[in-house]
Amino acid sequence: MASLNGVLSEPRVIIAPGVFDMVSLKLADQGGFELLYMTGFGVAASHFGRAGRRPCDLQRYGWPGRGYGGAAKTSLIADGDTGFAG
């Protein structure tokens, strides 16, 4: 796995496919990308069928993205704000 600091050390465009569940994570992980990006909106929409205006409560539902990073050989950027009430 490449170091996240090493990948982001120089200014350039990086293609990082968005993943929102374990299937999309595993498929993208096989694609040879430098980074993967997990979006909170995508995870909330995929797992709960709602996000954005009707936020999901992490206290009630837990974080469905837990364990995603450990399941991929590619470094993962996790953005868990949208869809989870800030």
ABEGO torsion letter per residue (X at the ends): XBBAAAAAABBBBBBBBBBABAAAAAAAAAAGBABBBBBAAAAAAAAAGBBEABBBBAAAAEBAABGAAAABABBBBBBAABGAGX
